[in-house]
Amino acid sequence: MLHRFDFENPAPGLREITPEVEAWLSQSGVEEGLLTLFLRHTSASLLIQENADPSVCRDLEAWLGRLVMEGDPLFTHVSEGSDDMPAHVKSALLPTSLSIPILKGALGLGTWQGVFLWEHRRRPRVRSVWAHVGAD
């Protein structure tokens, strides 16, 4: 079973997409299996992270922004803006696909875990995430 999600991202940062994924999964009727999520872009990422305290996301965003800074003279790919090459580096460091078990019709995430789409570019974009469920 295959499904495409399209998420509008108005700004950089972590956006939780767990509710949309869970809603689709509940309609699928799959009770057990493996969900694969794949992001079809090179300047954004997918992440499983804590979803209980928003300061976790803010701290991660600040840390990654410090690790990979715009305006680094090392970057030569600058034709698409000063945020483009840093976004590619961030995407290279973080996952663009996730595998999540499906248990009793629900995502097999831990208590404080959520699925996040991490936009690394400043200009608003629509990002596509493909979901595939392999069931027993």
PyMOL commands that set and color helices and strands:
alter all, ss='L'
color gray80, all
select helices_A, chain A and resi 18-28+54-67+84-93
alter helices_A, ss='H'
color red, helices_A
select strands_A, chain A and resi 2-9+13-16+32-39+44-50+97-103+106-107+113-119+125-135
alter strands_A, ss='S'
color yellow, strands_A
deselect
rebuild
show_as cartoon
